[in-house]
Amino acid sequence: MSIWILTVKKYLNKFIELGVLLLAVSVLAEILFGPDVAFFGSHVTKNLITLLNSLGEHGIAALIVVFAVIFTYRRLLK
């Protein structure tokens, strides 16, 4: 691979890691301090529950998408 592809891959990997960490911190802050936490938006857990419920309504297609996301995420961490 050329050097610029590796550089872009590295930055995307760090961006995804940052997004997952921000999501975890916002969920933790909302659990500890309630839904109106400054800097993190509001109702993060409510939005996650809505997302999971909508995935559950679509059955096997949602399961395939979830496995694809997990597979992609795990490959990016290597």
PDB file of N, CA, C and O in Angstrom:
ATOM      1  N   MET A   1       0.848  -1.190   0.000  1.00  0.00           N
ATOM      2  CA  MET A   1       0.000   0.000   0.000  1.00  0.00           C
ATOM      3  C   MET A   1       0.886   1.242   0.000  1.00  0.00           C
ATOM      4  O   MET A   1       2.002   1.241   0.518  1.00  0.00           O
ATOM      5  N   SER A   2       0.365   2.259  -0.578  1.00  0.00           N
ATOM      6  CA  SER A   2       1.168   3.473  -0.564  1.00  0.00           C
ATOM      7  C   SER A   2       1.051   4.153   0.799  1.00  0.00           C
ATOM      8  O   SER A   2       0.172   3.836   1.601  1.00  0.00           O
ATOM      9  N   ILE A   3       1.933   5.065   1.028  1.00  0.00           N
ATOM     10  CA  ILE A   3       2.034   5.705   2.348  1.00  0.00           C
ATOM     11  C   ILE A   3       0.809   6.541   2.681  1.00  0.00           C
ATOM     12  O   ILE A   3       0.426   6.621   3.848  1.00  0.00           O
ATOM     13  N   TRP A   4       0.181   7.169   1.685  1.00  0.00           N
ATOM     14  CA  TRP A   4      -0.972   8.019   1.992  1.00  0.00           C
ATOM     15  C   TRP A   4      -2.186   7.185   2.354  1.00  0.00           C
ATOM     16  O   TRP A   4      -3.022   7.637   3.137  1.00  0.00           O
ATOM     17  N   ILE A   5      -2.309   5.981   1.809  1.00  0.00           N
ATOM     18  CA  ILE A   5      -3.427   5.107   2.199  1.00  0.00           C
ATOM     19  C   ILE A   5      -3.253   4.661   3.643  1.00  0.00           C
ATOM     20  O   ILE A   5      -4.218   4.617   4.406  1.00  0.00           O
ATOM     21  N   LEU A   6      -2.031   4.333   4.011  1.00  0.00           N
ATOM     22  CA  LEU A   6      -1.771   3.950   5.396  1.00  0.00           C
ATOM     23  C   LEU A   6      -2.026   5.109   6.354  1.00  0.00           C
ATOM     24  O   LEU A   6      -2.525   4.906   7.461  1.00  0.00           O
ATOM     25  N   THR A   7      -1.685   6.318   5.931  1.00  0.00           N
ATOM     26  CA  THR A   7      -1.924   7.495   6.765  1.00  0.00           C
ATOM     27  C   THR A   7      -3.415   7.733   6.957  1.00  0.00           C
ATOM     28  O   THR A   7      -3.863   8.005   8.071  1.00  0.00           O
ATOM     29  N   VAL A   8      -4.183   7.634   5.880  1.00  0.00           N
ATOM     30  CA  VAL A   8      -5.636   7.818   5.971  1.00  0.00           C
ATOM     31  C   VAL A   8      -6.251   6.731   6.843  1.00  0.00           C
ATOM     32  O   VAL A   8      -7.138   7.007   7.650  1.00  0.00           O
ATOM     33  N   LYS A   9      -5.782   5.500   6.684  1.00  0.00           N
ATOM     34  CA  LYS A   9      -6.287   4.397   7.499  1.00  0.00           C
ATOM     35  C   LYS A   9      -6.011   4.637   8.985  1.00  0.00           C
ATOM     36  O   LYS A   9      -6.857   4.360   9.835  1.00  0.00           O
ATOM     37  N   LYS A  10      -4.818   5.155   9.284  1.00  0.00           N
ATOM     38  CA  LYS A  10      -4.462   5.439  10.675  1.00  0.00           C
ATOM     39  C   LYS A  10      -5.360   6.522  11.273  1.00  0.00           C
ATOM     40  O   LYS A  10      -5.818   6.403  12.409  1.00  0.00           O
ATOM     41  N   TYR A  11      -5.609   7.587  10.490  1.00  0.00           N
ATOM     42  CA  TYR A  11      -6.464   8.663  10.986  1.00  0.00           C
ATOM     43  C   TYR A  11      -7.909   8.209  11.147  1.00  0.00           C
ATOM     44  O   TYR A  11      -8.567   8.598  12.112  1.00  0.00           O
ATOM     45  N   LEU A  12      -8.417   7.398  10.227  1.00  0.00           N
ATOM     46  CA  LEU A  12      -9.782   6.886  10.367  1.00  0.00           C
ATOM     47  C   LEU A  12      -9.909   5.983  11.589  1.00  0.00           C
ATOM     48  O   LEU A  12     -10.915   6.027  12.298  1.00  0.00           O
ATOM     49  N   ASN A  13      -8.897   5.174  11.831  1.00  0.00           N
ATOM     50  CA  ASN A  13      -8.901   4.307  13.007  1.00  0.00           C
ATOM     51  C   ASN A  13      -8.962   5.133  14.288  1.00  0.00           C
ATOM     52  O   ASN A  13      -9.733   4.818  15.194  1.00  0.00           O
ATOM     53  N   LYS A  14      -8.157   6.181  14.366  1.00  0.00           N
ATOM     54  CA  LYS A  14      -8.163   7.044  15.554  1.00  0.00           C
ATOM     55  C   LYS A  14      -9.495   7.784  15.693  1.00  0.00           C
ATOM     56  O   LYS A  14      -9.988   7.981  16.803  1.00  0.00           O
ATOM     57  N   PHE A  15     -10.071   8.189  14.564  1.00  0.00           N
ATOM     58  CA  PHE A  15     -11.365   8.872  14.589  1.00  0.00           C
ATOM     59  C   PHE A  15     -12.459   7.956  15.120  1.00  0.00           C
ATOM     60  O   PHE A  15     -13.297   8.391  15.910  1.00  0.00           O
ATOM     61  N   ILE A  16     -12.464   6.697  14.700  1.00  0.00           N
ATOM     62  CA  ILE A  16     -13.460   5.738  15.184  1.00  0.00           C
ATOM     63  C   ILE A  16     -13.260   5.469  16.668  1.00  0.00           C
ATOM     64  O   ILE A  16     -14.231   5.404  17.422  1.00  0.00           O
ATOM     65  N   GLU A  17     -12.019   5.312  17.091  1.00  0.00           N
ATOM     66  CA  GLU A  17     -11.743   5.112  18.518  1.00  0.00           C
ATOM     67  C   GLU A  17     -12.221   6.302  19.340  1.00  0.00           C
ATOM     68  O   GLU A  17     -12.804   6.126  20.410  1.00  0.00           O
ATOM     69  N   LEU A  18     -11.980   7.498  18.850  1.00  0.00           N
ATOM     70  CA  LEU A  18     -12.431   8.695  19.545  1.00  0.00           C
ATOM     71  C   LEU A  18     -13.953   8.739  19.636  1.00  0.00           C
ATOM     72  O   LEU A  18     -14.499   9.102  20.678  1.00  0.00           O
ATOM     73  N   GLY A  19     -14.641   8.377  18.562  1.00  0.00           N
ATOM     74  CA  GLY A  19     -16.099   8.360  18.571  1.00  0.00           C
ATOM     75  C   GLY A  19     -16.662   7.374  19.578  1.00  0.00           C
ATOM     76  O   GLY A  19     -17.620   7.683  20.286  1.00  0.00           O
ATOM     77  N   VAL A  20     -16.072   6.192  19.646  1.00  0.00           N
ATOM     78  CA  VAL A  20     -16.534   5.181  20.606  1.00  0.00           C
ATOM     79  C   VAL A  20     -16.275   5.651  22.030  1.00  0.00           C
ATOM     80  O   VAL A  20     -17.119   5.459  22.906  1.00  0.00           O
ATOM     81  N   LEU A  21     -15.124   6.262  22.274  1.00  0.00           N
ATOM     82  CA  LEU A  21     -14.837   6.775  23.613  1.00  0.00           C
ATOM     83  C   LEU A  21     -15.788   7.908  24.003  1.00  0.00           C
ATOM     84  O   LEU A  21     -16.253   7.960  25.142  1.00  0.00           O
ATOM     85  N   LEU A  22     -16.078   8.810  23.071  1.00  0.00           N
ATOM     86  CA  LEU A  22     -17.021   9.891  23.372  1.00  0.00           C
ATOM     87  C   LEU A  22     -18.423   9.355  23.649  1.00  0.00           C
ATOM     88  O   LEU A  22     -19.130   9.864  24.519  1.00  0.00           O
ATOM     89  N   LEU A  23     -18.816   8.334  22.912  1.00  0.00           N
ATOM     90  CA  LEU A  23     -20.117   7.716  23.159  1.00  0.00           C
ATOM     91  C   LEU A  23     -20.164   7.095  24.544  1.00  0.00           C
ATOM     92  O   LEU A  23     -21.148   7.258  25.265  1.00  0.00           O
ATOM     93  N   ALA A  24     -19.112   6.386  24.920  1.00  0.00           N
ATOM     94  CA  ALA A  24     -19.074   5.760  26.245  1.00  0.00           C
ATOM     95  C   ALA A  24     -19.092   6.805  27.355  1.00  0.00           C
ATOM     96  O   ALA A  24     -19.787   6.630  28.356  1.00  0.00           O
ATOM     97  N   VAL A  25     -18.341   7.886  27.191  1.00  0.00           N
ATOM     98  CA  VAL A  25     -18.306   8.938  28.207  1.00  0.00           C
ATOM     99  C   VAL A  25     -19.651   9.638  28.301  1.00  0.00           C
ATOM    100  O   VAL A  25     -20.096   9.968  29.400  1.00  0.00           O
ATOM    101  N   SER A  26     -20.309   9.871  27.168  1.00  0.00           N
ATOM    102  CA  SER A  26     -21.606  10.549  27.213  1.00  0.00           C
ATOM    103  C   SER A  26     -22.674   9.678  27.857  1.00  0.00           C
ATOM    104  O   SER A  26     -23.529  10.184  28.584  1.00  0.00           O
ATOM    105  N   VAL A  27     -22.634   8.371  27.599  1.00  0.00           N
ATOM    106  CA  VAL A  27     -23.594   7.470  28.257  1.00  0.00           C
ATOM    107  C   VAL A  27     -23.326   7.442  29.758  1.00  0.00           C
ATOM    108  O   VAL A  27     -24.263   7.506  30.554  1.00  0.00           O
ATOM    109  N   LEU A  28     -22.075   7.349  30.147  1.00  0.00           N
ATOM    110  CA  LEU A  28     -21.733   7.335  31.566  1.00  0.00           C
ATOM    111  C   LEU A  28     -22.130   8.638  32.248  1.00  0.00           C
ATOM    112  O   LEU A  28     -22.662   8.621  33.358  1.00  0.00           O
ATOM    113  N   ALA A  29     -21.876   9.766  31.593  1.00  0.00           N
ATOM    114  CA  ALA A  29     -22.251  11.059  32.171  1.00  0.00           C
ATOM    115  C   ALA A  29     -23.758  11.186  32.303  1.00  0.00           C
ATOM    116  O   ALA A  29     -24.252  11.733  33.289  1.00  0.00           O
ATOM    117  N   GLU A  30     -24.498  10.682  31.311  1.00  0.00           N
ATOM    118  CA  GLU A  30     -25.958  10.755  31.398  1.00  0.00           C
ATOM    119  C   GLU A  30     -26.495   9.855  32.502  1.00  0.00           C
ATOM    120  O   GLU A  30     -27.466  10.210  33.170  1.00  0.00           O
ATOM    121  N   ILE A  31     -25.884   8.706  32.698  1.00  0.00           N
ATOM    122  CA  ILE A  31     -26.328   7.811  33.771  1.00  0.00           C
ATOM    123  C   ILE A  31     -26.040   8.442  35.138  1.00  0.00           C
ATOM    124  O   ILE A  31     -26.867   8.366  36.046  1.00  0.00           O
ATOM    125  N   LEU A  32     -24.883   9.052  35.276  1.00  0.00           N
ATOM    126  CA  LEU A  32     -24.512   9.631  36.562  1.00  0.00           C
ATOM    127  C   LEU A  32     -25.231  10.938  36.875  1.00  0.00           C
ATOM    128  O   LEU A  32     -25.637  11.156  38.017  1.00  0.00           O
ATOM    129  N   PHE A  33     -25.398  11.818  35.876  1.00  0.00           N
ATOM    130  CA  PHE A  33     -25.892  13.163  36.131  1.00  0.00           C
ATOM    131  C   PHE A  33     -27.259  13.470  35.533  1.00  0.00           C
ATOM    132  O   PHE A  33     -27.751  14.588  35.681  1.00  0.00           O
ATOM    133  N   GLY A  34     -27.879  12.517  34.868  1.00  0.00           N
ATOM    134  CA  GLY A  34     -29.191  12.755  34.284  1.00  0.00           C
ATOM    135  C   GLY A  34     -29.099  13.125  32.803  1.00  0.00           C
ATOM    136  O   GLY A  34     -28.005  13.268  32.257  1.00  0.00           O
ATOM    137  N   PRO A  35     -30.261  13.277  32.160  1.00  0.00           N
ATOM    138  CA  PRO A  35     -30.279  13.468  30.707  1.00  0.00           C
ATOM    139  C   PRO A  35     -29.835  14.844  30.226  1.00  0.00           C
ATOM    140  O   PRO A  35     -29.566  15.009  29.036  1.00  0.00           O
ATOM    141  N   ASP A  36     -29.750  15.824  31.095  1.00  0.00           N
ATOM    142  CA  ASP A  36     -29.400  17.183  30.664  1.00  0.00           C
ATOM    143  C   ASP A  36     -27.963  17.539  31.038  1.00  0.00           C
ATOM    144  O   ASP A  36     -27.717  18.524  31.734  1.00  0.00           O
ATOM    145  N   VAL A  37     -27.024  16.729  30.570  1.00  0.00           N
ATOM    146  CA  VAL A  37     -25.613  16.952  30.845  1.00  0.00           C
ATOM    147  C   VAL A  37     -25.056  17.919  29.805  1.00  0.00           C
ATOM    148  O   VAL A  37     -25.273  17.748  28.606  1.00  0.00           O
ATOM    149  N   ALA A  38     -24.346  18.920  30.270  1.00  0.00           N
ATOM    150  CA  ALA A  38     -23.745  19.876  29.346  1.00  0.00           C
ATOM    151  C   ALA A  38     -22.652  19.204  28.521  1.00  0.00           C
ATOM    152  O   ALA A  38     -22.009  18.266  28.992  1.00  0.00           O
ATOM    153  N   PHE A  39     -22.444  19.663  27.327  1.00  0.00           N
ATOM    154  CA  PHE A  39     -21.387  19.244  26.409  1.00  0.00           C
ATOM    155  C   PHE A  39     -21.629  17.906  25.723  1.00  0.00           C
ATOM    156  O   PHE A  39     -20.908  17.582  24.778  1.00  0.00           O
ATOM    157  N   PHE A  40     -22.585  17.133  26.142  1.00  0.00           N
ATOM    158  CA  PHE A  40     -22.793  15.822  25.551  1.00  0.00           C
ATOM    159  C   PHE A  40     -24.139  15.691  24.846  1.00  0.00           C
ATOM    160  O   PHE A  40     -24.477  14.599  24.391  1.00  0.00           O
ATOM    161  N   GLY A  41     -24.898  16.739  24.743  1.00  0.00           N
ATOM    162  CA  GLY A  41     -26.220  16.610  24.156  1.00  0.00           C
ATOM    163  C   GLY A  41     -27.182  16.056  25.182  1.00  0.00           C
ATOM    164  O   GLY A  41     -26.865  15.981  26.369  1.00  0.00           O
ATOM    165  N   SER A  42     -28.334  15.675  24.732  1.00  0.00           N
ATOM    166  CA  SER A  42     -29.298  15.138  25.684  1.00  0.00           C
ATOM    167  C   SER A  42     -29.872  13.834  25.171  1.00  0.00           C
ATOM    168  O   SER A  42     -29.952  13.595  23.966  1.00  0.00           O
ATOM    169  N   HIS A  43     -30.265  13.005  26.108  1.00  0.00           N
ATOM    170  CA  HIS A  43     -30.953  11.749  25.828  1.00  0.00           C
ATOM    171  C   HIS A  43     -30.128  10.802  24.946  1.00  0.00           C
ATOM    172  O   HIS A  43     -30.650  10.243  23.981  1.00  0.00           O
ATOM    173  N   VAL A  44     -28.870  10.624  25.269  1.00  0.00           N
ATOM    174  CA  VAL A  44     -28.012   9.719  24.507  1.00  0.00           C
ATOM    175  C   VAL A  44     -28.496   8.288  24.660  1.00  0.00           C
ATOM    176  O   VAL A  44     -28.590   7.554  23.676  1.00  0.00           O
ATOM    177  N   THR A  45     -28.805   7.886  25.886  1.00  0.00           N
ATOM    178  CA  THR A  45     -29.260   6.517  26.104  1.00  0.00           C
ATOM    179  C   THR A  45     -30.603   6.272  25.448  1.00  0.00           C
ATOM    180  O   THR A  45     -30.850   5.179  24.939  1.00  0.00           O
ATOM    181  N   LYS A  46     -31.484   7.278  25.452  1.00  0.00           N
ATOM    182  CA  LYS A  46     -32.776   7.123  24.784  1.00  0.00           C
ATOM    183  C   LYS A  46     -32.579   6.905  23.283  1.00  0.00           C
ATOM    184  O   LYS A  46     -33.259   6.073  22.681  1.00  0.00           O
ATOM    185  N   ASN A  47     -31.655   7.647  22.681  1.00  0.00           N
ATOM    186  CA  ASN A  47     -31.369   7.479  21.262  1.00  0.00           C
ATOM    187  C   ASN A  47     -30.759   6.115  20.961  1.00  0.00           C
ATOM    188  O   ASN A  47     -31.079   5.509  19.939  1.00  0.00           O
ATOM    189  N   LEU A  48     -29.882   5.625  21.840  1.00  0.00           N
ATOM    190  CA  LEU A  48     -29.307   4.293  21.648  1.00  0.00           C
ATOM    191  C   LEU A  48     -30.367   3.203  21.759  1.00  0.00           C
ATOM    192  O   LEU A  48     -30.357   2.245  20.986  1.00  0.00           O
ATOM    193  N   ILE A  49     -31.273   3.345  22.711  1.00  0.00           N
ATOM    194  CA  ILE A  49     -32.341   2.358  22.863  1.00  0.00           C
ATOM    195  C   ILE A  49     -33.258   2.372  21.647  1.00  0.00           C
ATOM    196  O   ILE A  49     -33.686   1.315  21.183  1.00  0.00           O
ATOM    197  N   THR A  50     -33.561   3.557  21.127  1.00  0.00           N
ATOM    198  CA  THR A  50     -34.384   3.656  19.921  1.00  0.00           C
ATOM    199  C   THR A  50     -33.685   2.996  18.738  1.00  0.00           C
ATOM    200  O   THR A  50     -34.322   2.294  17.952  1.00  0.00           O
ATOM    201  N   LEU A  51     -32.386   3.218  18.606  1.00  0.00           N
ATOM    202  CA  LEU A  51     -31.624   2.590  17.530  1.00  0.00           C
ATOM    203  C   LEU A  51     -31.648   1.077  17.649  1.00  0.00           C
ATOM    204  O   LEU A  51     -31.863   0.384  16.655  1.00  0.00           O
ATOM    205  N   LEU A  52     -31.429   0.549  18.855  1.00  0.00           N
ATOM    206  CA  LEU A  52     -31.441  -0.895  19.043  1.00  0.00           C
ATOM    207  C   LEU A  52     -32.819  -1.493  18.800  1.00  0.00           C
ATOM    208  O   LEU A  52     -32.934  -2.592  18.258  1.00  0.00           O
ATOM    209  N   ASN A  53     -33.870  -0.772  19.200  1.00  0.00           N
ATOM    210  CA  ASN A  53     -35.221  -1.259  18.931  1.00  0.00           C
ATOM    211  C   ASN A  53     -35.517  -1.291  17.445  1.00  0.00           C
ATOM    212  O   ASN A  53     -36.145  -2.233  16.961  1.00  0.00           O
ATOM    213  N   SER A  54     -35.079  -0.284  16.717  1.00  0.00           N
ATOM    214  CA  SER A  54     -35.322  -0.278  15.272  1.00  0.00           C
ATOM    215  C   SER A  54     -34.521  -1.376  14.580  1.00  0.00           C
ATOM    216  O   SER A  54     -34.983  -1.949  13.593  1.00  0.00           O
ATOM    217  N   LEU A  55     -33.320  -1.676  15.091  1.00  0.00           N
ATOM    218  CA  LEU A  55     -32.567  -2.794  14.532  1.00  0.00           C
ATOM    219  C   LEU A  55     -33.278  -4.115  14.814  1.00  0.00           C
ATOM    220  O   LEU A  55     -33.288  -5.014  13.973  1.00  0.00           O
ATOM    221  N   GLY A  56     -33.864  -4.227  15.986  1.00  0.00           N
ATOM    222  CA  GLY A  56     -34.577  -5.450  16.345  1.00  0.00           C
ATOM    223  C   GLY A  56     -35.804  -5.695  15.499  1.00  0.00           C
ATOM    224  O   GLY A  56     -36.189  -6.847  15.294  1.00  0.00           O
ATOM    225  N   GLU A  57     -36.432  -4.638  14.999  1.00  0.00           N
ATOM    226  CA  GLU A  57     -37.622  -4.795  14.171  1.00  0.00           C
ATOM    227  C   GLU A  57     -37.304  -5.337  12.784  1.00  0.00           C
ATOM    228  O   GLU A  57     -38.182  -5.880  12.113  1.00  0.00           O
ATOM    229  N   HIS A  58     -36.063  -5.196  12.353  1.00  0.00           N
ATOM    230  CA  HIS A  58     -35.711  -5.593  10.995  1.00  0.00           C
ATOM    231  C   HIS A  58     -35.113  -6.987  10.914  1.00  0.00           C
ATOM    232  O   HIS A  58     -34.731  -7.422   9.827  1.00  0.00           O
ATOM    233  N   GLY A  59     -35.021  -7.686  12.004  1.00  0.00           N
ATOM    234  CA  GLY A  59     -34.656  -9.095  12.028  1.00  0.00           C
ATOM    235  C   GLY A  59     -33.258  -9.410  11.537  1.00  0.00           C
ATOM    236  O   GLY A  59     -32.277  -8.820  11.989  1.00  0.00           O
ATOM    237  N   ILE A  60     -33.181 -10.356  10.600  1.00  0.00           N
ATOM    238  CA  ILE A  60     -31.906 -10.903  10.161  1.00  0.00           C
ATOM    239  C   ILE A  60     -31.051  -9.867   9.437  1.00  0.00           C
ATOM    240  O   ILE A  60     -29.823  -9.923   9.513  1.00  0.00           O
ATOM    241  N   ALA A  61     -31.671  -8.932   8.744  1.00  0.00           N
ATOM    242  CA  ALA A  61     -30.898  -7.894   8.051  1.00  0.00           C
ATOM    243  C   ALA A  61     -30.137  -7.038   9.054  1.00  0.00           C
ATOM    244  O   ALA A  61     -28.984  -6.677   8.823  1.00  0.00           O
ATOM    245  N   ALA A  62     -30.781  -6.717  10.160  1.00  0.00           N
ATOM    246  CA  ALA A  62     -30.111  -5.931  11.196  1.00  0.00           C
ATOM    247  C   ALA A  62     -28.981  -6.729  11.833  1.00  0.00           C
ATOM    248  O   ALA A  62     -27.934  -6.172  12.165  1.00  0.00           O
ATOM    249  N   LEU A  63     -29.189  -8.016  12.001  1.00  0.00           N
ATOM    250  CA  LEU A  63     -28.151  -8.868  12.573  1.00  0.00           C
ATOM    251  C   LEU A  63     -26.919  -8.907  11.670  1.00  0.00           C
ATOM    252  O   LEU A  63     -25.788  -8.875  12.153  1.00  0.00           O
ATOM    253  N   ILE A  64     -27.143  -8.976  10.371  1.00  0.00           N
ATOM    254  CA  ILE A  64     -26.034  -8.968   9.416  1.00  0.00           C
ATOM    255  C   ILE A  64     -25.287  -7.641   9.478  1.00  0.00           C
ATOM    256  O   ILE A  64     -24.057  -7.615   9.436  1.00  0.00           O
ATOM    257  N   VAL A  65     -26.025  -6.541   9.578  1.00  0.00           N
ATOM    258  CA  VAL A  65     -25.391  -5.226   9.664  1.00  0.00           C
ATOM    259  C   VAL A  65     -24.572  -5.107  10.940  1.00  0.00           C
ATOM    260  O   VAL A  65     -23.452  -4.597  10.908  1.00  0.00           O
ATOM    261  N   VAL A  66     -25.110  -5.568  12.058  1.00  0.00           N
ATOM    262  CA  VAL A  66     -24.382  -5.496  13.330  1.00  0.00           C
ATOM    263  C   VAL A  66     -23.097  -6.321  13.251  1.00  0.00           C
ATOM    264  O   VAL A  66     -22.043  -5.864  13.693  1.00  0.00           O
ATOM    265  N   PHE A  67     -23.173  -7.525  12.695  1.00  0.00           N
ATOM    266  CA  PHE A  67     -21.966  -8.336  12.555  1.00  0.00           C
ATOM    267  C   PHE A  67     -20.959  -7.701  11.609  1.00  0.00           C
ATOM    268  O   PHE A  67     -19.755  -7.798  11.844  1.00  0.00           O
ATOM    269  N   ALA A  68     -21.421  -7.052  10.547  1.00  0.00           N
ATOM    270  CA  ALA A  68     -20.514  -6.374   9.622  1.00  0.00           C
ATOM    271  C   ALA A  68     -19.800  -5.218  10.314  1.00  0.00           C
ATOM    272  O   ALA A  68     -18.603  -5.016  10.113  1.00  0.00           O
ATOM    273  N   VAL A  69     -20.526  -4.465  11.123  1.00  0.00           N
ATOM    274  CA  VAL A  69     -19.905  -3.351  11.851  1.00  0.00           C
ATOM    275  C   VAL A  69     -18.881  -3.872  12.854  1.00  0.00           C
ATOM    276  O   VAL A  69     -17.788  -3.315  12.961  1.00  0.00           O
ATOM    277  N   ILE A  70     -19.212  -4.918  13.580  1.00  0.00           N
ATOM    278  CA  ILE A  70     -18.280  -5.494  14.550  1.00  0.00           C
ATOM    279  C   ILE A  70     -17.042  -6.033  13.846  1.00  0.00           C
ATOM    280  O   ILE A  70     -15.923  -5.817  14.312  1.00  0.00           O
ATOM    281  N   PHE A  71     -17.228  -6.736  12.724  1.00  0.00           N
ATOM    282  CA  PHE A  71     -16.110  -7.280  11.973  1.00  0.00           C
ATOM    283  C   PHE A  71     -15.198  -6.168  11.474  1.00  0.00           C
ATOM    284  O   PHE A  71     -13.975  -6.273  11.573  1.00  0.00           O
ATOM    285  N   THR A  72     -15.784  -5.110  10.942  1.00  0.00           N
ATOM    286  CA  THR A  72     -15.003  -3.977  10.435  1.00  0.00           C
ATOM    287  C   THR A  72     -14.249  -3.294  11.567  1.00  0.00           C
ATOM    288  O   THR A  72     -13.073  -2.959  11.423  1.00  0.00           O
ATOM    289  N   TYR A  73     -14.916  -3.090  12.676  1.00  0.00           N
ATOM    290  CA  TYR A  73     -14.278  -2.436  13.824  1.00  0.00           C
ATOM    291  C   TYR A  73     -13.109  -3.247  14.348  1.00  0.00           C
ATOM    292  O   TYR A  73     -12.062  -2.690  14.677  1.00  0.00           O
ATOM    293  N   ARG A  74     -13.277  -4.548  14.428  1.00  0.00           N
ATOM    294  CA  ARG A  74     -12.198  -5.414  14.917  1.00  0.00           C
ATOM    295  C   ARG A  74     -11.009  -5.422  13.968  1.00  0.00           C
ATOM    296  O   ARG A  74      -9.861  -5.485  14.407  1.00  0.00           O
ATOM    297  N   ARG A  75     -11.282  -5.359  12.662  1.00  0.00           N
ATOM    298  CA  ARG A  75     -10.177  -5.322  11.689  1.00  0.00           C
ATOM    299  C   ARG A  75      -9.430  -3.990  11.780  1.00  0.00           C
ATOM    300  O   ARG A  75      -8.217  -3.951  11.573  1.00  0.00           O
ATOM    301  N   LEU A  76     -10.134  -2.907  12.085  1.00  0.00           N
ATOM    302  CA  LEU A  76      -9.473  -1.623  12.202  1.00  0.00           C
ATOM    303  C   LEU A  76      -8.582  -1.532  13.424  1.00  0.00           C
ATOM    304  O   LEU A  76      -7.601  -0.788  13.427  1.00  0.00           O
ATOM    305  N   LEU A  77      -8.917  -2.286  14.465  1.00  0.00           N
ATOM    306  CA  LEU A  77      -8.109  -2.254  15.678  1.00  0.00           C
ATOM    307  C   LEU A  77      -6.791  -3.008  15.554  1.00  0.00           C
ATOM    308  O   LEU A  77      -5.877  -2.796  16.350  1.00  0.00           O
ATOM    309  N   LYS A  78      -6.689  -3.886  14.563  1.00  0.00           N
ATOM    310  CA  LYS A  78      -5.452  -4.671  14.405  1.00  0.00           C
ATOM    311  C   LYS A  78      -4.372  -3.844  13.770  1.00  0.00           C
ATOM    312  O   LYS A  78      -3.263  -4.334  13.558  1.00  0.00           O
TER     313      LYS A  78
END
